Amino acid sequence: MGRKKPLGKLDHIGIAVRSIAEARKFFEEVLGASADFEVEDEAAGWRLLALDLNGLSLELLEPLGDNSFLHKFLAKRGEGLHHLTFDVPDIRAQLPELKAAGVRVVDEREFSPASYEAFISPRSAHGILIQLGSGYPTLNSAPQWQARRRPKS
């Protein structure tokens, strides 16, 4: 597949945790991260806290509800890296090339004409779930999250 330029730019790193309240202590007190915004989606089964670590966005993901997919993830793999998310503005145009190269692309979803996401299966990415997307709500850098952001001190 010989890609000449990067597929996209890293937007955030998702980290699965059992408790955001517990995990945030480490990221804030030890690493110096600051809370950026919080959101939960009961239907999807997750709560998240986005943290800013000197311009790097970290997303702590906690299971919400008994049927959350994160319970299975945590039971199998424990706390840690859940996914990497890349900002790929032309994601729809990139997917056929990835699929033709044998990359397993799963869970494609359109949120709006300006927002699309898809995942590269960990089976194709050496054990790492990779989220590719454009726009809100996929990208933590999307301006729509601004209303939820906490003022910087």
PyMOL commands that set and color helices and strands:
alter all, ss='L'
color gray80, all
select helices_A, chain A and resi 20-30+69-77+91-100+143-148
alter helices_A, ss='H'
color red, helices_A
select strands_A, chain A and resi 9-16+34-41+46-53+56-63+80-87+105-112+115-120+129-134
alter strands_A, ss='S'
color yellow, strands_A
deselect
rebuild
show_as cartoon
